[in-house]
């Protein structure tokens, strides 16, 4: 893993788990639906994907939110 992170010029402290979180958020940002994301991650419970662990709001997603929702 360290070798690949170095080749890609990424933070050497990244883990497979942190890349999984990023992947999930980028899928959402790209407009992939929640059912497809859940299937890809192997999640059965929607809350695991959305509220508890994986789906984080990216800067790009915040730009698209109405002003009243950004806080």
mmJSON file of the N, C-alpha and C atoms, coordinates in Angstrom:
{"data_MODEL":{"atom_site":{
"group_PDB":["ATOM","ATOM","ATOM","ATOM","ATOM","ATOM","ATOM","ATOM","ATOM","ATOM","ATOM","ATOM","ATOM","ATOM","ATOM","ATOM","ATOM","ATOM","ATOM","ATOM","ATOM","ATOM","ATOM","ATOM","ATOM","ATOM","ATOM","ATOM","ATOM","ATOM","ATOM","ATOM","ATOM","ATOM","ATOM","ATOM","ATOM","ATOM","ATOM","ATOM","ATOM","ATOM","ATOM","ATOM","ATOM","ATOM","ATOM","ATOM","ATOM","ATOM","ATOM","ATOM","ATOM","ATOM","ATOM","ATOM","ATOM","ATOM","ATOM","ATOM","ATOM","ATOM","ATOM","ATOM","ATOM","ATOM","ATOM","ATOM","ATOM","ATOM","ATOM","ATOM","ATOM","ATOM","ATOM","ATOM","ATOM","ATOM","ATOM","ATOM","ATOM","ATOM","ATOM","ATOM","ATOM","ATOM","ATOM","ATOM","ATOM","ATOM","ATOM","ATOM","ATOM","ATOM","ATOM","ATOM","ATOM","ATOM","ATOM","ATOM","ATOM","ATOM","ATOM","ATOM","ATOM","ATOM","ATOM","ATOM","ATOM","ATOM","ATOM","ATOM","ATOM","ATOM","ATOM","ATOM","ATOM","ATOM","ATOM","ATOM","ATOM","ATOM","ATOM","ATOM","ATOM","ATOM","ATOM","ATOM","ATOM","ATOM","ATOM","ATOM","ATOM","ATOM","ATOM","ATOM","ATOM","ATOM","ATOM","ATOM","ATOM","ATOM","ATOM","ATOM","ATOM","ATOM","ATOM","ATOM","ATOM","ATOM","ATOM","ATOM","ATOM","ATOM","ATOM","ATOM","ATOM","ATOM","ATOM","ATOM","ATOM","ATOM","ATOM","ATOM","ATOM","ATOM","ATOM","ATOM","ATOM","ATOM","ATOM","ATOM","ATOM","ATOM","ATOM","ATOM","ATOM","ATOM","ATOM","ATOM","ATOM","ATOM","ATOM","ATOM","ATOM","ATOM","ATOM","ATOM","ATOM","ATOM","ATOM","ATOM","ATOM","ATOM","ATOM","ATOM","ATOM","ATOM","ATOM","ATOM","ATOM","ATOM","ATOM","ATOM","ATOM","ATOM","ATOM","ATOM","ATOM","ATOM","ATOM","ATOM","ATOM"],
"id":[1,2,3,4,5,6,7,8,9,10,11,12,13,14,15,16,17,18,19,20,21,22,23,24,25,26,27,28,29,30,31,32,33,34,35,36,37,38,39,40,41,42,43,44,45,46,47,48,49,50,51,52,53,54,55,56,57,58,59,60,61,62,63,64,65,66,67,68,69,70,71,72,73,74,75,76,77,78,79,80,81,82,83,84,85,86,87,88,89,90,91,92,93,94,95,96,97,98,99,100,101,102,103,104,105,106,107,108,109,110,111,112,113,114,115,116,117,118,119,120,121,122,123,124,125,126,127,128,129,130,131,132,133,134,135,136,137,138,139,140,141,142,143,144,145,146,147,148,149,150,151,152,153,154,155,156,157,158,159,160,161,162,163,164,165,166,167,168,169,170,171,172,173,174,175,176,177,178,179,180,181,182,183,184,185,186,187,188,189,190,191,192,193,194,195,196,197,198,199,200,201,202,203,204,205,206,207,208,209,210,211,212,213],
"type_symbol":["N","C","C","N","C","C","N","C","C","N","C","C","N","C","C","N","C","C","N","C","C","N","C","C","N","C","C","N","C","C","N","C","C","N","C","C","N","C","C","N","C","C","N","C","C","N","C","C","N","C","C","N","C","C","N","C","C","N","C","C","N","C","C","N","C","C","N","C","C","N","C","C","N","C","C","N","C","C","N","C","C","N","C","C","N","C","C","N","C","C","N","C","C","N","C","C","N","C","C","N","C","C","N","C","C","N","C","C","N","C","C","N","C","C","N","C","C","N","C","C","N","C","C","N","C","C","N","C","C","N","C","C","N","C","C","N","C","C","N","C","C","N","C","C","N","C","C","N","C","C","N","C","C","N","C","C","N","C","C","N","C","C","N","C","C","N","C","C","N","C","C","N","C","C","N","C","C","N","C","C","N","C","C","N","C","C","N","C","C","N","C","C","N","C","C","N","C","C","N","C","C","N","C","C","N","C","C","N","C","C","N","C","C"],
"label_atom_id":["N","CA","C","N","CA","C","N","CA","C","N","CA","C","N","CA","C","N","CA","C","N","CA","C","N","CA","C","N","CA","C","N","CA","C","N","CA","C","N","CA","C","N","CA","C","N","CA","C","N","CA","C","N","CA","C","N","CA","C","N","CA","C","N","CA","C","N","CA","C","N","CA","C","N","CA","C","N","CA","C","N","CA","C","N","CA","C","N","CA","C","N","CA","C","N","CA","C","N","CA","C","N","CA","C","N","CA","C","N","CA","C","N","CA","C","N","CA","C","N","CA","C","N","CA","C","N","CA","C","N","CA","C","N","CA","C","N","CA","C","N","CA","C","N","CA","C","N","CA","C","N","CA","C","N","CA","C","N","CA","C","N","CA","C","N","CA","C","N","CA","C","N","CA","C","N","CA","C","N","CA","C","N","CA","C","N","CA","C","N","CA","C","N","CA","C","N","CA","C","N","CA","C","N","CA","C","N","CA","C","N","CA","C","N","CA","C","N","CA","C","N","CA","C","N","CA","C","N","CA","C","N","CA","C","N","CA","C","N","CA","C","N","CA","C","N","CA","C"],
"label_alt_id":[null,null,null,null,null,null,null,null,null,null,null,null,null,null,null,null,null,null,null,null,null,null,null,null,null,null,null,null,null,null,null,null,null,null,null,null,null,null,null,null,null,null,null,null,null,null,null,null,null,null,null,null,null,null,null,null,null,null,null,null,null,null,null,null,null,null,null,null,null,null,null,null,null,null,null,null,null,null,null,null,null,null,null,null,null,null,null,null,null,null,null,null,null,null,null,null,null,null,null,null,null,null,null,null,null,null,null,null,null,null,null,null,null,null,null,null,null,null,null,null,null,null,null,null,null,null,null,null,null,null,null,null,null,null,null,null,null,null,null,null,null,null,null,null,null,null,null,null,null,null,null,null,null,null,null,null,null,null,null,null,null,null,null,null,null,null,null,null,null,null,null,null,null,null,null,null,null,null,null,null,null,null,null,null,null,null,null,null,null,null,null,null,null,null,null,null,null,null,null,null,null,null,null,null,null,null,null,null,null,null,null,null,null],
"label_comp_id":["UNK","UNK","UNK","UNK","UNK","UNK","UNK","UNK","UNK","UNK","UNK","UNK","UNK","UNK","UNK","UNK","UNK","UNK","UNK","UNK","UNK","UNK","UNK","UNK","UNK","UNK","UNK","UNK","UNK","UNK","UNK","UNK","UNK","UNK","UNK","UNK","UNK","UNK","UNK","UNK","UNK","UNK","UNK","UNK","UNK","UNK","UNK","UNK","UNK","UNK","UNK","UNK","UNK","UNK","UNK","UNK","UNK","UNK","UNK","UNK","UNK","UNK","UNK","UNK","UNK","UNK","UNK","UNK","UNK","UNK","UNK","UNK","UNK","UNK","UNK","UNK","UNK","UNK","UNK","UNK","UNK","UNK","UNK","UNK","UNK","UNK","UNK","UNK","UNK","UNK","UNK","UNK","UNK","UNK","UNK","UNK","UNK","UNK","UNK","UNK","UNK","UNK","UNK","UNK","UNK","UNK","UNK","UNK","UNK","UNK","UNK","UNK","UNK","UNK","UNK","UNK","UNK","UNK","UNK","UNK","UNK","UNK","UNK","UNK","UNK","UNK","UNK","UNK","UNK","UNK","UNK","UNK","UNK","UNK","UNK","UNK","UNK","UNK","UNK","UNK","UNK","UNK","UNK","UNK","UNK","UNK","UNK","UNK","UNK","UNK","UNK","UNK","UNK","UNK","UNK","UNK","UNK","UNK","UNK","UNK","UNK","UNK","UNK","UNK","UNK","UNK","UNK","UNK","UNK","UNK","UNK","UNK","UNK","UNK","UNK","UNK","UNK","UNK","UNK","UNK","UNK","UNK","UNK","UNK","UNK","UNK","UNK","UNK","UNK","UNK","UNK","UNK","UNK","UNK","UNK","UNK","UNK","UNK","UNK","UNK","UNK","UNK","UNK","UNK","UNK","UNK","UNK","UNK","UNK","UNK","UNK","UNK","UNK"],
"label_asym_id":["A","A","A","A","A","A","A","A","A","A","A","A","A","A","A","A","A","A","A","A","A","A","A","A","A","A","A","A","A","A","A","A","A","A","A","A","A","A","A","A","A","A","A","A","A","A","A","A","A","A","A","A","A","A","A","A","A","A","A","A","A","A","A","A","A","A","A","A","A","A","A","A","A","A","A","A","A","A","A","A","A","A","A","A","A","A","A","A","A","A","A","A","A","A","A","A","A","A","A","A","A","A","A","A","A","A","A","A","A","A","A","A","A","A","A","A","A","A","A","A","A","A","A","A","A","A","A","A","A","A","A","A","A","A","A","A","A","A","A","A","A","A","A","A","A","A","A","A","A","A","A","A","A","A","A","A","A","A","A","A","A","A","A","A","A","A","A","A","A","A","A","A","A","A","A","A","A","A","A","A","A","A","A","A","A","A","A","A","A","A","A","A","A","A","A","A","A","A","A","A","A","A","A","A","A","A","A","A","A","A","A","A","A"],
"label_entity_id":["1","1","1","1","1","1","1","1","1","1","1","1","1","1","1","1","1","1","1","1","1","1","1","1","1","1","1","1","1","1","1","1","1","1","1","1","1","1","1","1","1","1","1","1","1","1","1","1","1","1","1","1","1","1","1","1","1","1","1","1","1","1","1","1","1","1","1","1","1","1","1","1","1","1","1","1","1","1","1","1","1","1","1","1","1","1","1","1","1","1","1","1","1","1","1","1","1","1","1","1","1","1","1","1","1","1","1","1","1","1","1","1","1","1","1","1","1","1","1","1","1","1","1","1","1","1","1","1","1","1","1","1","1","1","1","1","1","1","1","1","1","1","1","1","1","1","1","1","1","1","1","1","1","1","1","1","1","1","1","1","1","1","1","1","1","1","1","1","1","1","1","1","1","1","1","1","1","1","1","1","1","1","1","1","1","1","1","1","1","1","1","1","1","1","1","1","1","1","1","1","1","1","1","1","1","1","1","1","1","1","1","1","1"],
"label_seq_id":[1,1,1,2,2,2,3,3,3,4,4,4,5,5,5,6,6,6,7,7,7,8,8,8,9,9,9,10,10,10,11,11,11,12,12,12,13,13,13,14,14,14,15,15,15,16,16,16,17,17,17,18,18,18,19,19,19,20,20,20,21,21,21,22,22,22,23,23,23,24,24,24,25,25,25,26,26,26,27,27,27,28,28,28,29,29,29,30,30,30,31,31,31,32,32,32,33,33,33,34,34,34,35,35,35,36,36,36,37,37,37,38,38,38,39,39,39,40,40,40,41,41,41,42,42,42,43,43,43,44,44,44,45,45,45,46,46,46,47,47,47,48,48,48,49,49,49,50,50,50,51,51,51,52,52,52,53,53,53,54,54,54,55,55,55,56,56,56,57,57,57,58,58,58,59,59,59,60,60,60,61,61,61,62,62,62,63,63,63,64,64,64,65,65,65,66,66,66,67,67,67,68,68,68,69,69,69,70,70,70,71,71,71],
"pdbx_PDB_ins_code":[null,null,null,null,null,null,null,null,null,null,null,null,null,null,null,null,null,null,null,null,null,null,null,null,null,null,null,null,null,null,null,null,null,null,null,null,null,null,null,null,null,null,null,null,null,null,null,null,null,null,null,null,null,null,null,null,null,null,null,null,null,null,null,null,null,null,null,null,null,null,null,null,null,null,null,null,null,null,null,null,null,null,null,null,null,null,null,null,null,null,null,null,null,null,null,null,null,null,null,null,null,null,null,null,null,null,null,null,null,null,null,null,null,null,null,null,null,null,null,null,null,null,null,null,null,null,null,null,null,null,null,null,null,null,null,null,null,null,null,null,null,null,null,null,null,null,null,null,null,null,null,null,null,null,null,null,null,null,null,null,null,null,null,null,null,null,null,null,null,null,null,null,null,null,null,null,null,null,null,null,null,null,null,null,null,null,null,null,null,null,null,null,null,null,null,null,null,null,null,null,null,null,null,null,null,null,null,null,null,null,null,null,null],
"Cartn_x":[0.832,0.0,0.88,1.911,2.771,3.39,3.788,4.416,3.44,2.188,1.188,0.852,0.783,0.526,1.658,2.887,4.034,3.998,3.703,3.616,2.548,1.422,0.313,0.472,1.546,1.814,0.675,0.202,-0.856,-0.27,-1.028,-0.629,-0.282,0.913,1.313,0.553,-0.208,-0.993,-2.363,-2.714,-3.995,-4.042,-5.235,-5.452,-6.482,-6.599,-7.661,-9.045,-9.223,-10.516,-10.787,-9.77,-9.979,-10.25,-9.619,-9.896,-11.317,-11.817,-13.197,-14.187,-13.91,-14.766,-14.762,-13.585,-13.459,-14.201,-14.032,-14.701,-16.221,-16.732,-18.175,-18.673,-17.959,-18.365,-18.286,-17.262,-17.124,-18.204,-18.613,-19.724,-20.984,-21.249,-22.433,-22.346,-21.18,-20.971,-21.224,-20.9,-21.084,-22.525,-23.393,-24.801,-25.205,-24.322,-24.668,-25.681,-26.729,-27.799,-27.386,-28.075,-27.776,-27.876,-28.887,-28.942,-27.703,-27.213,-26.024,-24.781,-24.682,-23.541,-23.574,-24.744,-24.878,-24.501,-24.94,-24.604,-23.089,-22.487,-21.045,-20.25,-20.736,-20.049,-20.43,-21.485,-21.947,-22.754,-23.369,-24.181,-25.639,-26.242,-27.677,-28.472,-27.839,-28.496,-28.131,-29.14,-28.94,-28.219,-28.503,-27.873,-26.362,-25.88,-24.433,-23.786,-24.426,-23.864,-24.025,-25.158,-25.44,-25.126,-25.605,-25.533,-24.337,-24.022,-23.07,-21.614,-21.335,-19.939,-19.435,-20.012,-19.304,-19.511,-20.694,-20.979,-20.692,-19.725,-19.34,-19.628,-20.004,-20.282,-18.958,-18.75,-17.519,-17.684,-16.589,-16.64,-17.5,-17.376,-18.162,-19.653,-20.004,-21.41,-21.946,-21.126,-21.55,-21.839,-21.057,-21.27,-22.65,-23.161,-24.454,-25.642,-25.386,-26.474,-27.051,-28.348,-28.904,-28.237,-28.118,-27.422,-27.962,-29.259,-29.84,-29.463,-28.975,-28.617,-27.147,-26.333,-24.891,-24.41,-25.198,-24.75,-24.897],
"Cartn_y":[-1.187,0.0,1.255,1.255,2.442,2.774,1.74,1.947,2.619,2.164,2.74,4.175,4.446,5.809,6.732,6.239,7.047,7.303,6.262,6.413,7.436,7.4,8.311,9.671,9.853,11.098,11.433,10.409,10.584,10.531,11.001,10.991,9.564,9.333,7.982,7.432,8.282,7.825,7.277,7.366,6.832,5.328,4.841,3.405,2.94,1.638,1.158,1.639,1.7,2.137,3.606,4.45,5.872,6.048,5.248,5.319,4.849,3.896,3.422,4.548,5.311,6.461,7.479,7.794,8.762,8.27,7.015,6.415,6.565,6.31,6.406,7.828,8.805,10.198,10.657,10.222,10.605,9.961,8.744,8.121,8.96,9.377,10.195,11.529,12.15,13.428,13.292,12.141,11.894,11.551,11.473,11.221,9.76,8.886,7.473,7.336,6.578,6.431,5.617,5.863,5.174,3.654,3.107,1.645,1.063,1.752,1.275,1.377,2.462,2.623,1.539,1.311,0.284,-1.085,-1.383,-2.675,-2.797,-1.739,-1.756,-1.974,-1.389,-1.515,-2.785,-3.442,-4.635,-4.314,-3.138,-2.729,-3.129,-3.588,-3.894,-2.769,-2.079,-1.041,0.339,1.087,2.428,3.359,3.233,4.115,3.931,2.726,2.495,3.32,3.398,4.121,5.625,6.09,7.523,8.239,7.748,8.516,8.166,6.909,6.49,6.49,6.1,5.836,6.432,6.06,6.192,7.473,7.965,9.061,10.408,11.111,12.428,13.458,14.647,15.709,16.301,16.34,16.901,18.404,19.089,20.525,20.8,19.952,20.127,19.964,19.01,18.81,20.024,20.609,21.794,22.965,23.095,24.185,24.104,22.897,22.706,22.849,22.929,23.042,24.45,24.574,25.922,26.568,27.877,28.595,28.246,28.054,27.762,26.381,25.488,24.128,23.963,24.956,24.812,24.811,25.261,25.345,24.073],
"Cartn_z":[0.0,0.0,0.0,0.838,0.912,-0.441,-1.15,-2.456,-3.425,-3.436,-4.331,-3.954,-2.657,-2.207,-2.637,-2.554,-2.968,-4.472,-5.264,-6.715,-7.093,-6.383,-6.672,-5.999,-5.268,-4.534,-3.575,-2.872,-1.88,-0.479,0.473,1.873,2.298,2.804,3.191,4.397,5.075,6.229,5.831,4.546,4.1,4.297,4.571,4.746,3.722,3.499,2.611,3.076,4.384,4.921,4.593,4.699,4.379,2.886,2.059,0.622,0.314,1.089,0.928,1.233,2.281,2.615,1.484,0.978,-0.113,-1.347,-1.673,-2.822,-2.698,-1.519,-1.271,-1.48,-0.933,-1.072,-2.529,-3.246,-4.656,-5.523,-5.194,-5.918,-5.746,-4.519,-4.244,-4.979,-4.934,-5.612,-7.11,-7.664,-9.098,-9.448,-8.442,-8.7,-8.676,-8.208,-8.092,-6.96,-7.191,-6.212,-4.997,-3.897,-2.649,-2.778,-3.437,-3.568,-4.264,-5.278,-5.977,-5.09,-4.329,-3.42,-2.351,-1.777,-0.741,-1.283,-2.487,-3.09,-3.287,-3.768,-4.017,-2.734,-1.634,-0.35,0.401,-0.045,0.652,1.898,1.928,3.079,2.874,3.935,3.918,4.587,5.528,6.317,5.775,5.369,4.806,5.779,7.069,8.06,8.118,7.888,7.891,6.805,5.653,4.522,4.675,5.153,5.144,6.448,7.549,8.795,9.661,9.75,10.77,10.336,9.105,8.814,7.512,6.389,5.126,4.34,4.251,3.333,3.99,3.46,3.966,2.877,3.279,2.323,1.856,0.55,-0.009,-0.231,-0.479,-0.756,-1.984,-2.99,-4.215,-3.931,-3.074,-2.718,-1.954,-1.081,-0.323,-1.248,-2.326,-3.279,-3.914,-4.07,-4.733,-3.785,-2.479,-1.522,-1.517,-1.271,-1.084,0.123,0.123,1.193,2.593,2.729,4.038,4.531,3.695,4.108,4.434,4.203,4.348,5.789,6.709,8.118,8.775],
"occupancy":[1.0,1.0,1.0,1.0,1.0,1.0,1.0,1.0,1.0,1.0,1.0,1.0,1.0,1.0,1.0,1.0,1.0,1.0,1.0,1.0,1.0,1.0,1.0,1.0,1.0,1.0,1.0,1.0,1.0,1.0,1.0,1.0,1.0,1.0,1.0,1.0,1.0,1.0,1.0,1.0,1.0,1.0,1.0,1.0,1.0,1.0,1.0,1.0,1.0,1.0,1.0,1.0,1.0,1.0,1.0,1.0,1.0,1.0,1.0,1.0,1.0,1.0,1.0,1.0,1.0,1.0,1.0,1.0,1.0,1.0,1.0,1.0,1.0,1.0,1.0,1.0,1.0,1.0,1.0,1.0,1.0,1.0,1.0,1.0,1.0,1.0,1.0,1.0,1.0,1.0,1.0,1.0,1.0,1.0,1.0,1.0,1.0,1.0,1.0,1.0,1.0,1.0,1.0,1.0,1.0,1.0,1.0,1.0,1.0,1.0,1.0,1.0,1.0,1.0,1.0,1.0,1.0,1.0,1.0,1.0,1.0,1.0,1.0,1.0,1.0,1.0,1.0,1.0,1.0,1.0,1.0,1.0,1.0,1.0,1.0,1.0,1.0,1.0,1.0,1.0,1.0,1.0,1.0,1.0,1.0,1.0,1.0,1.0,1.0,1.0,1.0,1.0,1.0,1.0,1.0,1.0,1.0,1.0,1.0,1.0,1.0,1.0,1.0,1.0,1.0,1.0,1.0,1.0,1.0,1.0,1.0,1.0,1.0,1.0,1.0,1.0,1.0,1.0,1.0,1.0,1.0,1.0,1.0,1.0,1.0,1.0,1.0,1.0,1.0,1.0,1.0,1.0,1.0,1.0,1.0,1.0,1.0,1.0,1.0,1.0,1.0,1.0,1.0,1.0,1.0,1.0,1.0,1.0,1.0,1.0,1.0,1.0,1.0],
"B_iso_or_equiv":[0.0,0.0,0.0,0.0,0.0,0.0,0.0,0.0,0.0,0.0,0.0,0.0,0.0,0.0,0.0,0.0,0.0,0.0,0.0,0.0,0.0,0.0,0.0,0.0,0.0,0.0,0.0,0.0,0.0,0.0,0.0,0.0,0.0,0.0,0.0,0.0,0.0,0.0,0.0,0.0,0.0,0.0,0.0,0.0,0.0,0.0,0.0,0.0,0.0,0.0,0.0,0.0,0.0,0.0,0.0,0.0,0.0,0.0,0.0,0.0,0.0,0.0,0.0,0.0,0.0,0.0,0.0,0.0,0.0,0.0,0.0,0.0,0.0,0.0,0.0,0.0,0.0,0.0,0.0,0.0,0.0,0.0,0.0,0.0,0.0,0.0,0.0,0.0,0.0,0.0,0.0,0.0,0.0,0.0,0.0,0.0,0.0,0.0,0.0,0.0,0.0,0.0,0.0,0.0,0.0,0.0,0.0,0.0,0.0,0.0,0.0,0.0,0.0,0.0,0.0,0.0,0.0,0.0,0.0,0.0,0.0,0.0,0.0,0.0,0.0,0.0,0.0,0.0,0.0,0.0,0.0,0.0,0.0,0.0,0.0,0.0,0.0,0.0,0.0,0.0,0.0,0.0,0.0,0.0,0.0,0.0,0.0,0.0,0.0,0.0,0.0,0.0,0.0,0.0,0.0,0.0,0.0,0.0,0.0,0.0,0.0,0.0,0.0,0.0,0.0,0.0,0.0,0.0,0.0,0.0,0.0,0.0,0.0,0.0,0.0,0.0,0.0,0.0,0.0,0.0,0.0,0.0,0.0,0.0,0.0,0.0,0.0,0.0,0.0,0.0,0.0,0.0,0.0,0.0,0.0,0.0,0.0,0.0,0.0,0.0,0.0,0.0,0.0,0.0,0.0,0.0,0.0,0.0,0.0,0.0,0.0,0.0,0.0],
"pdbx_formal_charge":[null,null,null,null,null,null,null,null,null,null,null,null,null,null,null,null,null,null,null,null,null,null,null,null,null,null,null,null,null,null,null,null,null,null,null,null,null,null,null,null,null,null,null,null,null,null,null,null,null,null,null,null,null,null,null,null,null,null,null,null,null,null,null,null,null,null,null,null,null,null,null,null,null,null,null,null,null,null,null,null,null,null,null,null,null,null,null,null,null,null,null,null,null,null,null,null,null,null,null,null,null,null,null,null,null,null,null,null,null,null,null,null,null,null,null,null,null,null,null,null,null,null,null,null,null,null,null,null,null,null,null,null,null,null,null,null,null,null,null,null,null,null,null,null,null,null,null,null,null,null,null,null,null,null,null,null,null,null,null,null,null,null,null,null,null,null,null,null,null,null,null,null,null,null,null,null,null,null,null,null,null,null,null,null,null,null,null,null,null,null,null,null,null,null,null,null,null,null,null,null,null,null,null,null,null,null,null,null,null,null,null,null,null],
"auth_seq_id":[1,1,1,2,2,2,3,3,3,4,4,4,5,5,5,6,6,6,7,7,7,8,8,8,9,9,9,10,10,10,11,11,11,12,12,12,13,13,13,14,14,14,15,15,15,16,16,16,17,17,17,18,18,18,19,19,19,20,20,20,21,21,21,22,22,22,23,23,23,24,24,24,25,25,25,26,26,26,27,27,27,28,28,28,29,29,29,30,30,30,31,31,31,32,32,32,33,33,33,34,34,34,35,35,35,36,36,36,37,37,37,38,38,38,39,39,39,40,40,40,41,41,41,42,42,42,43,43,43,44,44,44,45,45,45,46,46,46,47,47,47,48,48,48,49,49,49,50,50,50,51,51,51,52,52,52,53,53,53,54,54,54,55,55,55,56,56,56,57,57,57,58,58,58,59,59,59,60,60,60,61,61,61,62,62,62,63,63,63,64,64,64,65,65,65,66,66,66,67,67,67,68,68,68,69,69,69,70,70,70,71,71,71],
"auth_comp_id":["UNK","UNK","UNK","UNK","UNK","UNK","UNK","UNK","UNK","UNK","UNK","UNK","UNK","UNK","UNK","UNK","UNK","UNK","UNK","UNK","UNK","UNK","UNK","UNK","UNK","UNK","UNK","UNK","UNK","UNK","UNK","UNK","UNK","UNK","UNK","UNK","UNK","UNK","UNK","UNK","UNK","UNK","UNK","UNK","UNK","UNK","UNK","UNK","UNK","UNK","UNK","UNK","UNK","UNK","UNK","UNK","UNK","UNK","UNK","UNK","UNK","UNK","UNK","UNK","UNK","UNK","UNK","UNK","UNK","UNK","UNK","UNK","UNK","UNK","UNK","UNK","UNK","UNK","UNK","UNK","UNK","UNK","UNK","UNK","UNK","UNK","UNK","UNK","UNK","UNK","UNK","UNK","UNK","UNK","UNK","UNK","UNK","UNK","UNK","UNK","UNK","UNK","UNK","UNK","UNK","UNK","UNK","UNK","UNK","UNK","UNK","UNK","UNK","UNK","UNK","UNK","UNK","UNK","UNK","UNK","UNK","UNK","UNK","UNK","UNK","UNK","UNK","UNK","UNK","UNK","UNK","UNK","UNK","UNK","UNK","UNK","UNK","UNK","UNK","UNK","UNK","UNK","UNK","UNK","UNK","UNK","UNK","UNK","UNK","UNK","UNK","UNK","UNK","UNK","UNK","UNK","UNK","UNK","UNK","UNK","UNK","UNK","UNK","UNK","UNK","UNK","UNK","UNK","UNK","UNK","UNK","UNK","UNK","UNK","UNK","UNK","UNK","UNK","UNK","UNK","UNK","UNK","UNK","UNK","UNK","UNK","UNK","UNK","UNK","UNK","UNK","UNK","UNK","UNK","UNK","UNK","UNK","UNK","UNK","UNK","UNK","UNK","UNK","UNK","UNK","UNK","UNK","UNK","UNK","UNK","UNK","UNK","UNK"],
"auth_asym_id":["A","A","A","A","A","A","A","A","A","A","A","A","A","A","A","A","A","A","A","A","A","A","A","A","A","A","A","A","A","A","A","A","A","A","A","A","A","A","A","A","A","A","A","A","A","A","A","A","A","A","A","A","A","A","A","A","A","A","A","A","A","A","A","A","A","A","A","A","A","A","A","A","A","A","A","A","A","A","A","A","A","A","A","A","A","A","A","A","A","A","A","A","A","A","A","A","A","A","A","A","A","A","A","A","A","A","A","A","A","A","A","A","A","A","A","A","A","A","A","A","A","A","A","A","A","A","A","A","A","A","A","A","A","A","A","A","A","A","A","A","A","A","A","A","A","A","A","A","A","A","A","A","A","A","A","A","A","A","A","A","A","A","A","A","A","A","A","A","A","A","A","A","A","A","A","A","A","A","A","A","A","A","A","A","A","A","A","A","A","A","A","A","A","A","A","A","A","A","A","A","A","A","A","A","A","A","A","A","A","A","A","A","A"],
"auth_atom_id":["N","CA","C","N","CA","C","N","CA","C","N","CA","C","N","CA","C","N","CA","C","N","CA","C","N","CA","C","N","CA","C","N","CA","C","N","CA","C","N","CA","C","N","CA","C","N","CA","C","N","CA","C","N","CA","C","N","CA","C","N","CA","C","N","CA","C","N","CA","C","N","CA","C","N","CA","C","N","CA","C","N","CA","C","N","CA","C","N","CA","C","N","CA","C","N","CA","C","N","CA","C","N","CA","C","N","CA","C","N","CA","C","N","CA","C","N","CA","C","N","CA","C","N","CA","C","N","CA","C","N","CA","C","N","CA","C","N","CA","C","N","CA","C","N","CA","C","N","CA","C","N","CA","C","N","CA","C","N","CA","C","N","CA","C","N","CA","C","N","CA","C","N","CA","C","N","CA","C","N","CA","C","N","CA","C","N","CA","C","N","CA","C","N","CA","C","N","CA","C","N","CA","C","N","CA","C","N","CA","C","N","CA","C","N","CA","C","N","CA","C","N","CA","C","N","CA","C","N","CA","C","N","CA","C","N","CA","C","N","CA","C","N","CA","C","N","CA","C"],
"pdbx_PDB_model_num":[1,1,1,1,1,1,1,1,1,1,1,1,1,1,1,1,1,1,1,1,1,1,1,1,1,1,1,1,1,1,1,1,1,1,1,1,1,1,1,1,1,1,1,1,1,1,1,1,1,1,1,1,1,1,1,1,1,1,1,1,1,1,1,1,1,1,1,1,1,1,1,1,1,1,1,1,1,1,1,1,1,1,1,1,1,1,1,1,1,1,1,1,1,1,1,1,1,1,1,1,1,1,1,1,1,1,1,1,1,1,1,1,1,1,1,1,1,1,1,1,1,1,1,1,1,1,1,1,1,1,1,1,1,1,1,1,1,1,1,1,1,1,1,1,1,1,1,1,1,1,1,1,1,1,1,1,1,1,1,1,1,1,1,1,1,1,1,1,1,1,1,1,1,1,1,1,1,1,1,1,1,1,1,1,1,1,1,1,1,1,1,1,1,1,1,1,1,1,1,1,1,1,1,1,1,1,1,1,1,1,1,1,1]
}}}
